[in-house]
Amino acid sequence: MAATSDDPRAFITDEVKESLTTPDFDMWHYSREQCVYLIEYMFREQGFVEAFQIEEEILETFLHTVRHNYHETPFHNFHHCFCVT
């Protein structure tokens, strides 16, 4: 999926993709909304979308619903969810 200028995924550059694969990736640099798109990218990159034949709209809805329903607690919050992913 190619990013366009109005695409919320446009921030996922080659540099971000490479950084995402390292233990030094700084998730705190990204908003919760951006983390949704990074998780989506990881699901695609790891082949989960293709292997489980997940429709794009269903994946996006699922990830946004998970983000929306996480409470902002000091530890078990959406950034923690991202980190575990």
N, C-alpha and C positions, 0 to 999 in steps of 0.2 A: 504494500500500500504506500503510494508516494504521498509525501506531505506537501500541502499547498500553503500559501502565505496565511490563509485564514484557518488552516488546520490546527487543532489544538495539539497535535503531535509534532508540529514543526520544530519544537525545541529538542527533539530526539535526533541529534546530529550523529555523525560517525564517531565523534569524540565521546559523546554521551554513551553510545552503544558500547564502545571499547571500555570506558570507565566502569560501566555497569557490571562487567565481568570480573572486576578486581575486588579484593577485600577492602580496599581503601575508598570504595564508592561512598560519597557523602549524601545520604538520603535527605538530610536536613536542608540541603540546598534546594530541594524541590517541594512544591506545594502538594497537598493531599491530592488535588485534582491531577497534577502532573504525575504523581505516583501511580494513579489509576492507569494512565497511558503507558507508563514504564512496565507495569505488570502485564498489560495487554501485549506489549512488545515482547516481553519474556515468554509469555505463553505461545506466541507465534514462533519465536526464535527456537524454542525447545521442541516445537512440532506438536504441541498439545492441540492446537486448533485444528490442524489437519488430521491428526490421529483420531480425535474424538468427534470430528466433523461438526465443530461448534460454529454456528452462524454468527457473523460479525455483530449483528444487532443484539443477539442474546448474550454474547460475551460482554459487550459494552454495558448493557443493562445490568447484568449480574455484578460486574466490577463496581459500577457506580452505586448500586444498591448496597453492596458490602461497605464501601467507603461511607456512604450516608448513614449507615446504621452503627458504625463504630462510635463509641462515646469518647470524648476527649479526657481520658484519665491519664495520670502520670506515666503509666507503663503500657498497659494493654490497649493501645490506641491504633489508629490506622497506620501510622508510621512504623509501629512495631509489626503490624501485619505485613507491611511491605518488606521489612527487614527479614522476616521469617521466610517470605516468598523467595 
